[in-house]
């Protein structure tokens, strides 16, 4: 791989950064809300699964204890 001098490197970095499409404030807000909703739904799901497993195990152990 060919080596570039620091000036060329900085120019290439600036050229690549100028190609980046930054999200709008609205997109960031909506994505943040979606992440919070999905995290909440995931927490509820795993809480219900935990409750189901705990109840099942208590029922099975209650038969033998």
SVG drawing of the C-alpha trace seen along z (x, -y; Angstrom):
<svg xmlns="http://www.w3.org/2000/svg" viewBox="-48 -19 53 55">
<polyline fill="none" stroke="black" stroke-width="0.4" points="0.0,0.0 1.4,-3.4 2.2,-5.8 0.7,-9.3 2.1,-12.4 0.1,-14.0 -1.3,-16.8 -2.7,-14.3 -4.1,-12.2 -5.9,-15.2 -7.3,-16.2 -8.6,-12.6 -10.2,-12.6 -11.9,-15.9 -13.2,-14.6 -14.6,-11.5 -16.2,-13.4 -17.9,-15.7 -19.6,-12.6 -21.3,-11.7 -25.0,-12.4 -25.8,-13.5 -29.2,-12.7 -31.6,-15.5 -32.8,-16.5 -36.2,-14.8 -34.5,-11.6 -32.4,-11.4 -35.5,-12.1 -37.6,-9.5 -34.8,-6.9 -34.3,-7.6 -38.0,-7.2 -38.0,-3.9 -35.0,-2.6 -36.8,-3.4 -40.0,-1.7 -38.1,1.4 -36.1,1.5 -39.3,1.3 -41.0,4.0 -38.0,6.3 -37.9,5.7 -41.6,6.6 -41.2,9.7 -38.3,11.0 -40.1,10.2 -43.1,12.2 -40.9,15.1 -39.1,15.0 -42.5,15.1 -43.6,18.0 -40.5,20.0 -40.5,19.2 -44.2,20.2 -43.5,23.4 -40.5,24.4 -42.4,23.6 -45.2,25.9 -42.9,28.7 -40.9,28.4 -44.1,28.2 -45.1,31.7 -41.8,33.2 -41.4,31.2"/>
</svg>
